[in-house]
Amino acid sequence: MGRYIFRLPDIGEGIAEAEIVAWHVKVGDTVEEDGRLADMMTDKATVEMESPVSGTVVEVAGEAGDVIAIGSPLVVIEIEGAGNEEGRAPAPKAEVVEARIEVETPDAGDVEKVVAGASTSSARAEVVAEPLPTPTPAQAEPVEARAPTPATKPAPHAKVLASPAVRQRARDLGIDLGEVRPAEDGRVRHSDLDAFLSYNASGGFQPAGMKGKDEQVRVIGLRRRIAENMAASKRNIPHFAYVEEYDVTALEETRAQLNAGRGDRPKLTMLPFLITAICKLLPKYPMLNAHYDDEAGVVTRYGSVHLGMAAQTPGGLMVPVIRDAQDRNLWQLAAEITRLANAARDGSAKSSELSGSTITLTSLGPMGGVATTPVINRPEVAIIGPNRIVERPMFVKGADGIERIEKRKLMNISMSCDHRVVDGWDAASFAQDLRKLIEAPALILAG
């Protein structure tokens, strides 16, 4: 019997380390050649590691959440024969799979939902025979699995049928698809994951009044990346917030009229109007559509608007990007949202659609609250957040100069800005100019 040491390979230019997101094996498991060993996350992708040999796993390095340096031993596999102590096998090629996102096209005021996964790839590492430190019990054993639903689950190592988007979501949530019972035709769908999560949220369904168990959840994978990015943004950027109220009664009437005659075109929500208005104003306020490199002390002001749309996913917050938003009309913007949704469903979205934004729009739809203080998407310098629409009585001056009380639709728009780059006067001036467009929608439609 011999031993192979599986070393973490070079999985990307400039990558020095990767985080263990999930183990697919534990000590004592038998693994086949090309079998899945672990999922590793870098700052750019989630990488699926495959075994270069068949054998028995005898040692693993770390547990989910641990960070491993490139070139460090990851898994030791006991094999038939003498192993490869006298030579090294050539490193195999990596197969890269494009990133996938899933967007649920919103209706008016609905919350935009995007399921996005980082780029994935599978790679093999070269192996040499040398010992690993003896793992602790925590390292040798996998993270405790969730209890399965009371149903017959697939046999061990049976192939689970599921789309790439469902597989990525399951990885992000830490769910073993083998523990999920499909509702129909043997294929696991998003609805099956939802049912599994509902059952396992508190260790199974419980009668009202019973307490759930306390649970400690490690912050790993995508959630850890989000935590690190948010912490860096708040630590490095002196945020200031500005909130203004807008009368959107006329805008909502215009939107309804356009939707009534839209034909085969996609239904317009509030967002295409707001995006168009923002794009019209940014040439006047170039410091808002910018990146700030605080290390180099350089502000890059962009001529094009690549608008990020913050969206909540089961795995956490992601920001897909509408490229060259300033060149699109209302219908084209609505169509782009639909295109992203279709690309998510068929797995054709590109990783470039998840990066490179110059300013971000964040919306919680009907849950938008009265006002928000969104965190800036670093290295951007501004983020804009429309809040929910409410109806309230207001004094409105008629053509005869007499004020009357009318029911109006009102919406607050919140902004957070980087005070190192954007002055309070600039933010307030932008908000007031935005009001002129929002409250007179004909100006938004004008070329």
C-alpha positions as a LaTeX table, in Angstrom:
\begin{tabular}{lrrr}
\hline
Residue & $x$ (\AA) & $y$ (\AA) & $z$ (\AA) \\
\hline
Met1 & 0.00 & 0.00 & 0.00 \\
Gly2 & 1.19 & 3.53 & $-0.78$ \\
Arg3 & 0.01 & 7.04 & $-0.14$ \\
Tyr4 & $-0.73$ & 10.00 & $-2.38$ \\
Ile5 & $-0.73$ & 13.50 & $-1.00$ \\
Phe6 & $-3.22$ & 15.73 & $-2.77$ \\
Arg7 & $-1.85$ & 19.27 & $-2.71$ \\
Leu8 & $-3.99$ & 22.35 & $-3.26$ \\
Pro9 & $-3.11$ & 23.34 & $-6.84$ \\
Asp10 & $-2.56$ & 26.77 & $-8.32$ \\
Ile11 & $-6.18$ & 27.61 & $-9.16$ \\
Gly12 & $-5.86$ & 31.16 & $-10.42$ \\
Glu13 & $-3.38$ & 33.92 & $-11.16$ \\
Gly14 & $-2.44$ & 35.77 & $-8.00$ \\
Ile15 & $-4.32$ & 33.34 & $-5.73$ \\
Ala16 & $-2.28$ & 32.48 & $-2.64$ \\
Glu17 & $-4.87$ & 30.63 & $-0.57$ \\
Ala18 & $-8.38$ & 29.21 & $-0.67$ \\
Glu19 & $-11.07$ & 28.51 & 1.88 \\
Ile20 & $-12.57$ & 25.06 & 2.42 \\
Val21 & $-16.27$ & 25.55 & 1.74 \\
Ala22 & $-17.42$ & 21.94 & 1.97 \\
Trp23 & $-15.97$ & 18.43 & 2.23 \\
His24 & $-17.40$ & 15.64 & 0.10 \\
Val25 & $-15.29$ & 12.97 & 1.83 \\
Lys26 & $-14.17$ & 12.11 & 5.34 \\
Val27 & $-11.46$ & 9.90 & 6.82 \\
Gly28 & $-12.21$ & 6.27 & 5.97 \\
Asp29 & $-14.21$ & 6.99 & 2.80 \\
Thr30 & $-13.35$ & 5.26 & $-0.44$ \\
Val31 & $-12.92$ & 7.66 & $-3.33$ \\
Glu32 & $-12.78$ & 6.87 & $-7.03$ \\
Glu33 & $-10.54$ & 8.61 & $-9.55$ \\
Asp34 & $-12.20$ & 11.92 & $-10.54$ \\
Gly35 & $-14.40$ & 11.67 & $-7.46$ \\
Arg36 & $-15.27$ & 14.90 & $-5.61$ \\
Leu37 & $-13.10$ & 15.71 & $-2.61$ \\
Ala38 & $-13.84$ & 19.28 & $-1.53$ \\
Asp39 & $-15.12$ & 22.68 & $-2.68$ \\
Met40 & $-12.58$ & 25.49 & $-2.28$ \\
Met41 & $-13.44$ & 29.21 & $-2.52$ \\
Thr42 & $-11.04$ & 31.91 & $-3.61$ \\
Asp43 & $-11.88$ & 35.59 & $-3.92$ \\
Lys44 & $-12.82$ & 34.92 & $-7.54$ \\
Ala45 & $-14.36$ & 31.47 & $-7.80$ \\
Thr46 & $-15.53$ & 28.30 & $-6.12$ \\
Val47 & $-13.35$ & 25.40 & $-7.23$ \\
Glu48 & $-14.39$ & 21.76 & $-7.08$ \\
Met49 & $-11.42$ & 19.51 & $-6.31$ \\
Glu50 & $-11.34$ & 16.01 & $-7.81$ \\
Ser51 & $-9.25$ & 13.06 & $-6.80$ \\
Pro52 & $-6.44$ & 12.09 & $-9.20$ \\
Val53 & $-6.43$ & 8.50 & $-7.91$ \\
Ser54 & $-8.68$ & 5.82 & $-6.42$ \\
Gly55 & $-8.17$ & 4.81 & $-2.83$ \\
Thr56 & $-9.11$ & 5.39 & 0.79 \\
Val57 & $-8.99$ & 8.78 & 2.48 \\
Val58 & $-6.70$ & 8.56 & 5.51 \\
Glu59 & $-6.12$ & 12.24 & 6.36 \\
Val60 & $-7.78$ & 15.59 & 5.62 \\
Ala61 & $-6.37$ & 19.05 & 6.31 \\
Gly62 & $-8.85$ & 21.21 & 8.17 \\
Glu63 & $-12.60$ & 21.60 & 8.19 \\
Ala64 & $-15.12$ & 23.84 & 6.43 \\
Gly65 & $-14.13$ & 27.46 & 6.97 \\
Asp66 & $-10.39$ & 26.84 & 7.26 \\
Val67 & $-8.04$ & 28.61 & 4.83 \\
Ile68 & $-5.37$ & 26.53 & 3.06 \\
Ala69 & $-2.31$ & 27.92 & 1.25 \\
Ile70 & $-1.71$ & 26.99 & $-2.38$ \\
Gly71 & 0.63 & 24.00 & $-2.51$ \\
Ser72 & $-0.24$ & 22.78 & 0.98 \\
Pro73 & $-1.37$ & 19.18 & 1.50 \\
Leu74 & $-5.16$ & 18.91 & 1.42 \\
Val75 & $-5.95$ & 15.17 & 1.44 \\
Val76 & $-3.89$ & 11.99 & 1.90 \\
Ile77 & $-5.21$ & 8.96 & $-0.04$ \\
Glu78 & $-4.05$ & 5.39 & 0.56 \\
Ile79 & $-3.76$ & 3.48 & $-2.73$ \\
Glu80 & $-2.83$ & 0.08 & $-4.05$ \\
Gly81 & 0.86 & $-0.17$ & $-4.91$ \\
Ala82 & 3.82 & 1.92 & $-3.87$ \\
Gly83 & 2.37 & 5.31 & $-4.57$ \\
Asn84 & 4.42 & 7.95 & $-6.36$ \\
Glu85 & 7.28 & 8.51 & $-3.95$ \\
Glu86 & 9.85 & 8.32 & $-6.77$ \\
Gly87 & 8.19 & 10.66 & $-9.21$ \\
Arg88 & 5.48 & 13.19 & $-9.78$ \\
Ala89 & 2.58 & 12.92 & $-12.15$ \\
Pro90 & 2.03 & 15.92 & $-14.42$ \\
Ala91 & $-0.57$ & 18.37 & $-13.20$ \\
Pro92 & $-3.82$ & 17.92 & $-15.13$ \\
Lys93 & $-5.75$ & 20.74 & $-16.74$ \\
Ala94 & $-8.56$ & 22.59 & $-15.03$ \\
Glu95 & $-12.03$ & 22.63 & $-16.51$ \\
Val96 & $-13.75$ & 25.98 & $-15.98$ \\
Val97 & $-17.51$ & 26.34 & $-15.83$ \\
Glu98 & $-19.08$ & 29.80 & $-16.23$ \\
Ala99 & $-20.72$ & 31.53 & $-13.28$ \\
Arg100 & $-24.49$ & 31.13 & $-13.05$ \\
Ile101 & $-27.06$ & 33.59 & $-11.72$ \\
Glu102 & $-30.78$ & 33.37 & $-11.27$ \\
Val103 & $-32.98$ & 36.45 & $-11.33$ \\
Glu104 & $-36.67$ & 36.49 & $-10.63$ \\
Thr105 & $-38.15$ & 39.24 & $-12.80$ \\
Pro106 & $-40.01$ & 41.63 & $-10.49$ \\
Asp107 & $-43.41$ & 43.14 & $-10.90$ \\
Ala108 & $-44.01$ & 46.72 & $-9.81$ \\
Gly109 & $-42.60$ & 47.16 & $-6.35$ \\
Asp110 & $-41.52$ & 43.53 & $-6.08$ \\
Val111 & $-38.19$ & 42.57 & $-4.63$ \\
Glu112 & $-35.57$ & 41.66 & $-7.20$ \\
Lys113 & $-34.16$ & 38.24 & $-6.41$ \\
Val114 & $-30.99$ & 36.92 & $-7.89$ \\
Val115 & $-29.37$ & 33.59 & $-7.22$ \\
Ala116 & $-25.75$ & 33.91 & $-8.16$ \\
Gly117 & $-22.91$ & 31.54 & $-7.85$ \\
Ala118 & $-19.25$ & 32.30 & $-8.34$ \\
Ser119 & $-17.41$ & 30.69 & $-11.25$ \\
Thr120 & $-16.74$ & 27.05 & $-10.62$ \\
Ser121 & $-14.00$ & 24.82 & $-11.91$ \\
Ser122 & $-12.64$ & 21.37 & $-11.27$ \\
Ala123 & $-8.94$ & 20.72 & $-11.02$ \\
Arg124 & $-6.49$ & 18.01 & $-10.09$ \\
Ala125 & $-3.32$ & 18.55 & $-8.13$ \\
Glu126 & 0.06 & 16.89 & $-8.46$ \\
Val127 & 0.77 & 14.47 & $-5.64$ \\
Val128 & 3.89 & 13.50 & $-3.71$ \\
Ala129 & 4.36 & 11.10 & $-0.85$ \\
Glu130 & 5.05 & 12.86 & 2.41 \\
Pro131 & 3.31 & 12.83 & 5.79 \\
Leu132 & 0.59 & 15.18 & 6.97 \\
Pro133 & 0.20 & 16.31 & 10.57 \\
Thr134 & $-2.18$ & 14.05 & 12.44 \\
Pro135 & $-5.61$ & 15.70 & 12.19 \\
Thr136 & $-7.65$ & 16.54 & 15.24 \\
Pro137 & $-11.06$ & 14.86 & 15.60 \\
Ala138 & $-12.67$ & 18.07 & 14.27 \\
Gln139 & $-10.45$ & 17.89 & 11.18 \\
Ala140 & $-11.01$ & 14.21 & 10.61 \\
Glu141 & $-14.79$ & 14.40 & 10.79 \\
Pro142 & $-17.10$ & 16.32 & 8.43 \\
Val143 & $-19.38$ & 19.11 & 9.55 \\
Glu144 & $-22.49$ & 17.64 & 11.17 \\
Ala145 & $-25.09$ & 17.03 & 8.47 \\
Arg146 & $-28.65$ & 18.20 & 8.72 \\
Ala147 & $-31.19$ & 15.58 & 9.65 \\
Pro148 & $-32.92$ & 14.11 & 6.57 \\
Thr149 & $-36.62$ & 14.36 & 6.02 \\
Pro150 & $-38.57$ & 11.26 & 7.04 \\
Ala151 & $-38.38$ & 9.66 & 3.61 \\
Thr152 & $-36.28$ & 7.16 & 1.74 \\
Lys153 & $-33.15$ & 8.91 & 0.55 \\
Pro154 & $-30.98$ & 7.88 & $-2.40$ \\
Ala155 & $-28.45$ & 5.13 & $-1.83$ \\
Pro156 & $-24.91$ & 6.27 & $-1.02$ \\
His157 & $-23.02$ & 7.54 & $-4.06$ \\
Ala158 & $-26.24$ & 7.48 & $-6.16$ \\
Lys159 & $-26.33$ & 10.29 & $-8.72$ \\
Val160 & $-28.74$ & 13.03 & $-7.73$ \\
Leu161 & $-30.55$ & 14.73 & $-10.60$ \\
Ala162 & $-30.51$ & 18.53 & $-10.28$ \\
Ser163 & $-29.83$ & 21.59 & $-12.42$ \\
Pro164 & $-26.50$ & 23.46 & $-12.03$ \\
Ala165 & $-28.32$ & 26.35 & $-10.34$ \\
Val166 & $-29.88$ & 24.00 & $-7.78$ \\
Arg167 & $-26.51$ & 22.34 & $-7.13$ \\
Gln168 & $-24.82$ & 25.71 & $-6.59$ \\
Arg169 & $-27.57$ & 26.85 & $-4.24$ \\
Ala170 & $-27.29$ & 23.61 & $-2.28$ \\
Arg171 & $-23.51$ & 24.12 & $-1.96$ \\
Asp172 & $-24.02$ & 27.70 & $-0.77$ \\
Leu173 & $-26.51$ & 26.50 & 1.85 \\
Gly174 & $-24.38$ & 23.53 & 2.90 \\
Ile175 & $-27.06$ & 21.00 & 1.90 \\
Asp176 & $-26.19$ & 17.47 & 0.78 \\
Leu177 & $-28.50$ & 16.84 & $-2.18$ \\
Gly178 & $-28.55$ & 13.18 & $-1.25$ \\
Glu179 & $-30.54$ & 14.15 & 1.85 \\
Val180 & $-33.27$ & 15.92 & $-0.16$ \\
Arg181 & $-36.28$ & 13.96 & $-1.40$ \\
Pro182 & $-37.53$ & 15.29 & $-4.76$ \\
Ala183 & $-41.26$ & 15.93 & $-5.04$ \\
Glu184 & $-41.53$ & 14.54 & $-8.57$ \\
Asp185 & $-39.69$ & 12.63 & $-11.33$ \\
Gly186 & $-36.59$ & 12.15 & $-9.19$ \\
Arg187 & $-35.12$ & 15.62 & $-9.94$ \\
Val188 & $-34.32$ & 17.98 & $-7.07$ \\
Arg189 & $-35.71$ & 21.47 & $-7.67$ \\
His190 & $-35.56$ & 24.79 & $-5.79$ \\
Ser191 & $-38.95$ & 24.01 & $-4.23$ \\
Asp192 & $-37.50$ & 20.79 & $-2.80$ \\
Leu193 & $-34.63$ & 22.75 & $-1.23$ \\
Asp194 & $-37.18$ & 25.19 & 0.24 \\
Ala195 & $-39.14$ & 22.30 & 1.77 \\
Phe196 & $-35.95$ & 20.76 & 3.14 \\
Leu197 & $-34.92$ & 24.06 & 4.72 \\
Ser198 & $-38.36$ & 24.53 & 6.27 \\
Tyr199 & $-38.26$ & 21.09 & 7.85 \\
Asn200 & $-34.71$ & 21.38 & 9.12 \\
Ala201 & $-34.77$ & 25.01 & 10.29 \\
Ser202 & $-35.35$ & 23.88 & 13.89 \\
Gly203 & $-34.49$ & 20.21 & 13.66 \\
Gly204 & $-37.86$ & 19.27 & 12.12 \\
Phe205 & $-41.38$ & 20.60 & 12.39 \\
Gln206 & $-42.36$ & 21.38 & 15.96 \\
Pro207 & $-45.68$ & 22.15 & 17.64 \\
Ala208 & $-46.36$ & 25.80 & 18.43 \\
Gly209 & $-44.80$ & 26.95 & 21.67 \\
Met210 & $-41.86$ & 24.49 & 21.63 \\
Lys211 & $-38.41$ & 26.05 & 21.68 \\
Gly212 & $-35.94$ & 25.35 & 18.94 \\
Lys213 & $-32.37$ & 24.31 & 19.62 \\
Asp214 & $-29.57$ & 26.85 & 19.90 \\
Glu215 & $-27.28$ & 26.58 & 16.93 \\
Gln216 & $-23.85$ & 27.90 & 16.03 \\
Val217 & $-23.31$ & 28.46 & 12.31 \\
Arg218 & $-19.82$ & 29.10 & 10.97 \\
Val219 & $-19.53$ & 32.09 & 8.65 \\
Ile220 & $-17.88$ & 30.53 & 5.60 \\
Gly221 & $-17.90$ & 30.68 & 1.83 \\
Leu222 & $-19.96$ & 33.41 & 0.17 \\
Arg223 & $-21.30$ & 34.66 & 3.49 \\
Arg224 & $-17.75$ & 35.21 & 4.76 \\
Arg225 & $-16.80$ & 37.07 & 1.57 \\
Ile226 & $-19.83$ & 39.33 & 2.04 \\
Ala227 & $-18.90$ & 39.92 & 5.69 \\
Glu228 & $-15.32$ & 40.80 & 4.75 \\
Asn229 & $-16.42$ & 43.17 & 1.97 \\
Met230 & $-19.00$ & 44.92 & 4.14 \\
Ala231 & $-16.54$ & 45.30 & 7.00 \\
Ala232 & $-13.88$ & 46.71 & 4.65 \\
Ser233 & $-16.39$ & 49.16 & 3.22 \\
Lys234 & $-17.53$ & 50.46 & 6.61 \\
Arg235 & $-13.98$ & 50.48 & 7.99 \\
Asn236 & $-12.43$ & 52.38 & 5.08 \\
Ile237 & $-15.24$ & 54.58 & 3.78 \\
Pro238 & $-16.65$ & 57.50 & 5.80 \\
His239 & $-20.31$ & 57.09 & 4.84 \\
Phe240 & $-22.89$ & 59.83 & 4.98 \\
Ala241 & $-26.58$ & 59.38 & 4.17 \\
Tyr242 & $-29.08$ & 61.67 & 2.49 \\
Val243 & $-32.84$ & 60.95 & 2.27 \\
Glu244 & $-35.41$ & 62.89 & 0.23 \\
Glu245 & $-39.15$ & 62.43 & $-0.34$ \\
Tyr246 & $-40.54$ & 62.21 & $-3.89$ \\
Asp247 & $-44.12$ & 62.46 & $-5.19$ \\
Val248 & $-44.39$ & 59.55 & $-7.64$ \\
Thr249 & $-48.12$ & 59.89 & $-8.37$ \\
Ala250 & $-47.58$ & 61.10 & $-11.95$ \\
Leu251 & $-44.79$ & 58.58 & $-12.52$ \\
Glu252 & $-47.02$ & 55.69 & $-11.45$ \\
Glu253 & $-49.78$ & 56.93 & $-13.76$ \\
Thr254 & $-47.31$ & 57.12 & $-16.64$ \\
Arg255 & $-46.02$ & 53.66 & $-15.90$ \\
Ala256 & $-49.56$ & 52.23 & $-15.89$ \\
Gln257 & $-50.33$ & 53.89 & $-19.24$ \\
Leu258 & $-47.17$ & 52.53 & $-20.87$ \\
Asn259 & $-47.81$ & 49.03 & $-19.53$ \\
Ala260 & $-51.38$ & 49.10 & $-20.84$ \\
Gly261 & $-50.08$ & 49.43 & $-24.40$ \\
Arg262 & $-46.84$ & 47.53 & $-24.11$ \\
Gly263 & $-47.84$ & 44.65 & $-26.44$ \\
Asp264 & $-45.15$ & 41.97 & $-26.41$ \\
Arg265 & $-42.67$ & 44.16 & $-24.60$ \\
Pro266 & $-41.75$ & 43.39 & $-20.95$ \\
Lys267 & $-43.75$ & 44.95 & $-18.15$ \\
Leu268 & $-42.22$ & 48.12 & $-16.75$ \\
Thr269 & $-41.48$ & 48.39 & $-13.04$ \\
Met270 & $-40.37$ & 51.53 & $-11.22$ \\
Leu271 & $-36.69$ & 50.62 & $-11.68$ \\
Pro272 & $-36.27$ & 51.40 & $-15.42$ \\
Phe273 & $-37.63$ & 54.92 & $-14.81$ \\
Leu274 & $-35.32$ & 55.47 & $-11.86$ \\
Ile275 & $-32.30$ & 54.09 & $-13.73$ \\
Thr276 & $-33.02$ & 56.34 & $-16.73$ \\
Ala277 & $-33.33$ & 59.41 & $-14.49$ \\
Ile278 & $-30.06$ & 58.56 & $-12.71$ \\
Cys279 & $-28.23$ & 58.11 & $-16.01$ \\
Lys280 & $-29.48$ & 61.49 & $-17.27$ \\
Leu281 & $-28.06$ & 63.24 & $-14.18$ \\
Leu282 & $-24.69$ & 61.52 & $-13.73$ \\
Pro283 & $-22.87$ & 63.52 & $-16.46$ \\
Lys284 & $-23.65$ & 66.59 & $-14.33$ \\
Tyr285 & $-22.42$ & 64.81 & $-11.18$ \\
Pro286 & $-19.43$ & 62.72 & $-12.40$ \\
Met287 & $-18.06$ & 62.26 & $-8.87$ \\
Leu288 & $-21.00$ & 59.96 & $-8.08$ \\
Asn289 & $-20.26$ & 57.57 & $-10.96$ \\
Ala290 & $-16.74$ & 56.81 & $-9.86$ \\
His291 & $-14.28$ & 54.47 & $-8.14$ \\
Tyr292 & $-11.86$ & 55.64 & $-5.46$ \\
Asp293 & $-8.52$ & 53.86 & $-5.12$ \\
Asp294 & $-7.59$ & 55.01 & $-1.62$ \\
Glu295 & $-4.16$ & 53.34 & $-1.74$ \\
Ala296 & $-3.15$ & 55.17 & $-4.93$ \\
Gly297 & $-5.12$ & 58.30 & $-4.05$ \\
Val298 & $-6.85$ & 58.28 & $-7.45$ \\
Val299 & $-10.51$ & 58.81 & $-8.34$ \\
Thr300 & $-11.62$ & 57.30 & $-11.66$ \\
Arg301 & $-14.73$ & 59.01 & $-13.05$ \\
Tyr302 & $-16.53$ & 56.87 & $-15.61$ \\
Gly303 & $-18.15$ & 58.11 & $-18.80$ \\
Ser304 & $-20.43$ & 55.08 & $-18.98$ \\
Val305 & $-22.89$ & 53.95 & $-16.34$ \\
His306 & $-22.46$ & 50.28 & $-15.43$ \\
Leu307 & $-25.24$ & 50.05 & $-12.90$ \\
Gly308 & $-25.08$ & 47.39 & $-10.23$ \\
Met309 & $-28.35$ & 46.04 & $-8.83$ \\
Ala310 & $-27.97$ & 44.72 & $-5.29$ \\
Ala311 & $-30.06$ & 41.58 & $-4.91$ \\
Gln312 & $-30.68$ & 39.19 & $-2.04$ \\
Thr313 & $-30.02$ & 35.49 & $-2.70$ \\
Pro314 & $-30.28$ & 32.39 & $-0.49$ \\
Gly315 & $-26.49$ & 32.50 & $-0.20$ \\
Gly316 & $-26.25$ & 36.23 & 0.42 \\
Leu317 & $-26.08$ & 39.59 & $-1.34$ \\
Met318 & $-24.91$ & 39.72 & $-4.96$ \\
Val319 & $-24.61$ & 42.62 & $-7.46$ \\
Pro320 & $-25.34$ & 41.79 & $-11.13$ \\
Val321 & $-24.53$ & 44.64 & $-13.51$ \\
Ile322 & $-26.48$ & 46.38 & $-16.30$ \\
Arg323 & $-23.76$ & 47.43 & $-18.77$ \\
Asp324 & $-23.98$ & 50.85 & $-20.43$ \\
Ala325 & $-27.30$ & 51.62 & $-18.80$ \\
Gln326 & $-27.18$ & 55.16 & $-20.20$ \\
Asp327 & $-27.63$ & 53.82 & $-23.76$ \\
Arg328 & $-30.85$ & 51.90 & $-23.00$ \\
Asn329 & $-34.41$ & 53.19 & $-23.05$ \\
Leu330 & $-37.11$ & 52.08 & $-20.62$ \\
Trp331 & $-38.08$ & 49.01 & $-22.62$ \\
Gln332 & $-34.48$ & 48.00 & $-23.21$ \\
Leu333 & $-33.74$ & 48.25 & $-19.50$ \\
Ala334 & $-36.80$ & 46.12 & $-18.72$ \\
Ala335 & $-35.72$ & 43.63 & $-21.39$ \\
Glu336 & $-32.23$ & 43.46 & $-19.91$ \\
Ile337 & $-33.68$ & 42.46 & $-16.55$ \\
Thr338 & $-35.66$ & 39.74 & $-18.34$ \\
Arg339 & $-32.58$ & 38.63 & $-20.25$ \\
Leu340 & $-30.63$ & 38.24 & $-17.04$ \\
Ala341 & $-33.49$ & 36.17 & $-15.65$ \\
Asn342 & $-33.52$ & 33.86 & $-18.67$ \\
Ala343 & $-29.73$ & 33.59 & $-18.63$ \\
Ala344 & $-29.91$ & 32.54 & $-15.00$ \\
Arg345 & $-32.49$ & 29.85 & $-15.67$ \\
Asp346 & $-30.60$ & 28.28 & $-18.59$ \\
Gly347 & $-27.15$ & 28.71 & $-16.99$ \\
Ser348 & $-25.75$ & 30.97 & $-19.74$ \\
Ala349 & $-24.89$ & 34.03 & $-17.59$ \\
Lys350 & $-21.28$ & 35.19 & $-17.76$ \\
Ser351 & $-19.07$ & 36.05 & $-14.81$ \\
Ser352 & $-18.55$ & 39.53 & $-16.31$ \\
Glu353 & $-22.22$ & 40.24 & $-15.56$ \\
Leu354 & $-21.46$ & 39.98 & $-11.85$ \\
Ser355 & $-18.65$ & 42.55 & $-11.63$ \\
Gly356 & $-17.51$ & 45.98 & $-12.80$ \\
Ser357 & $-20.34$ & 48.22 & $-11.58$ \\
Thr358 & $-19.65$ & 51.96 & $-11.26$ \\
Ile359 & $-22.67$ & 52.89 & $-9.09$ \\
Thr360 & $-25.20$ & 50.65 & $-7.37$ \\
Leu361 & $-28.96$ & 50.70 & $-6.96$ \\
Thr362 & $-30.41$ & 48.69 & $-4.07$ \\
Ser363 & $-34.13$ & 48.05 & $-3.70$ \\
Leu364 & $-36.16$ & 46.00 & $-1.23$ \\
Gly365 & $-39.42$ & 46.70 & $-3.02$ \\
Pro366 & $-42.45$ & 46.71 & $-0.68$ \\
Met367 & $-40.11$ & 45.92 & 2.24 \\
Gly368 & $-38.05$ & 49.03 & 1.52 \\
Gly369 & $-38.93$ & 50.75 & 4.76 \\
Val370 & $-39.25$ & 54.49 & 5.35 \\
Ala371 & $-35.53$ & 55.15 & 4.87 \\
Thr372 & $-32.33$ & 53.14 & 4.60 \\
Thr373 & $-28.60$ & 53.71 & 5.00 \\
Pro374 & $-27.15$ & 51.25 & 2.45 \\
Val375 & $-23.47$ & 50.26 & 2.58 \\
Ile376 & $-21.40$ & 51.43 & $-0.38$ \\
Asn377 & $-20.20$ & 48.75 & $-2.79$ \\
Arg378 & $-16.45$ & 49.44 & $-2.55$ \\
Pro379 & $-14.58$ & 50.86 & $-4.53$ \\
Glu380 & $-17.67$ & 52.76 & $-5.71$ \\
Val381 & $-18.47$ & 56.04 & $-3.98$ \\
Ala382 & $-22.30$ & 56.10 & $-4.01$ \\
Ile383 & $-25.27$ & 53.79 & $-3.63$ \\
Ile384 & $-28.93$ & 54.72 & $-4.14$ \\
Gly385 & $-31.88$ & 53.00 & $-2.47$ \\
Pro386 & $-35.54$ & 53.65 & $-3.33$ \\
Asn387 & $-37.88$ & 52.91 & $-0.43$ \\
Arg388 & $-41.47$ & 51.68 & $-0.48$ \\
Ile389 & $-44.32$ & 53.71 & $-1.98$ \\
Val390 & $-46.98$ & 54.90 & 0.46 \\
Glu391 & $-50.19$ & 56.86 & 0.00 \\
Arg392 & $-50.71$ & 59.95 & 2.14 \\
Pro393 & $-52.82$ & 63.13 & 2.03 \\
Met394 & $-50.95$ & 66.22 & 0.84 \\
Phe395 & $-51.68$ & 69.87 & 0.18 \\
Val396 & $-51.57$ & 70.33 & $-3.60$ \\
Lys397 & $-51.87$ & 73.74 & $-5.29$ \\
Gly398 & $-54.18$ & 73.68 & $-8.30$ \\
Ala399 & $-54.05$ & 75.75 & $-11.49$ \\
Asp400 & $-56.26$ & 78.32 & $-9.79$ \\
Gly401 & $-53.67$ & 78.79 & $-7.05$ \\
Ile402 & $-55.88$ & 77.24 & $-4.37$ \\
Glu403 & $-54.40$ & 74.47 & $-2.22$ \\
Arg404 & $-56.46$ & 71.33 & $-1.80$ \\
Ile405 & $-55.89$ & 68.08 & 0.07 \\
Glu406 & $-55.30$ & 65.15 & $-2.28$ \\
Lys407 & $-54.23$ & 61.55 & $-1.89$ \\
Arg408 & $-50.72$ & 61.20 & $-3.35$ \\
Lys409 & $-48.21$ & 58.38 & $-3.80$ \\
Leu410 & $-44.94$ & 59.20 & $-2.04$ \\
Met411 & $-41.58$ & 57.45 & $-1.97$ \\
Asn412 & $-38.35$ & 58.23 & $-0.16$ \\
Ile413 & $-35.04$ & 57.72 & $-1.93$ \\
Ser414 & $-32.00$ & 57.15 & 0.28 \\
Met415 & $-28.37$ & 57.68 & $-0.71$ \\
Ser416 & $-25.09$ & 56.76 & 0.91 \\
Cys417 & $-21.94$ & 58.51 & $-0.31$ \\
Asp418 & $-18.21$ & 58.38 & 0.33 \\
His419 & $-17.48$ & 61.69 & 2.06 \\
Arg420 & $-13.85$ & 61.61 & 0.93 \\
Val421 & $-15.03$ & 62.06 & $-2.67$ \\
Val422 & $-18.63$ & 63.34 & $-2.55$ \\
Asp423 & $-19.57$ & 66.52 & $-0.67$ \\
Gly424 & $-22.92$ & 66.84 & 1.08 \\
Trp425 & $-23.86$ & 69.71 & $-1.23$ \\
Asp426 & $-23.30$ & 67.51 & $-4.29$ \\
Ala427 & $-25.46$ & 64.70 & $-2.89$ \\
Ala428 & $-28.27$ & 67.11 & $-1.96$ \\
Ser429 & $-28.10$ & 68.83 & $-5.37$ \\
Phe430 & $-28.26$ & 65.48 & $-7.14$ \\
Ala431 & $-31.29$ & 64.45 & $-5.06$ \\
Gln432 & $-33.13$ & 67.70 & $-5.85$ \\
Asp433 & $-32.42$ & 67.40 & $-9.58$ \\
Leu434 & $-33.59$ & 63.80 & $-9.42$ \\
Arg435 & $-36.83$ & 65.03 & $-7.87$ \\
Lys436 & $-37.49$ & 67.26 & $-10.92$ \\
Leu437 & $-37.28$ & 64.24 & $-13.21$ \\
Ile438 & $-39.20$ & 61.83 & $-11.00$ \\
Glu439 & $-42.08$ & 64.24 & $-10.39$ \\
Ala440 & $-42.29$ & 65.24 & $-14.08$ \\
Pro441 & $-41.93$ & 61.87 & $-15.89$ \\
Ala442 & $-42.19$ & 63.51 & $-19.33$ \\
Leu443 & $-38.65$ & 64.78 & $-18.69$ \\
Ile444 & $-37.48$ & 61.18 & $-18.18$ \\
Leu445 & $-39.01$ & 60.13 & $-21.51$ \\
Ala446 & $-37.60$ & 63.13 & $-23.38$ \\
Gly447 & $-34.48$ & 62.37 & $-25.41$ \\
\hline
\end{tabular}
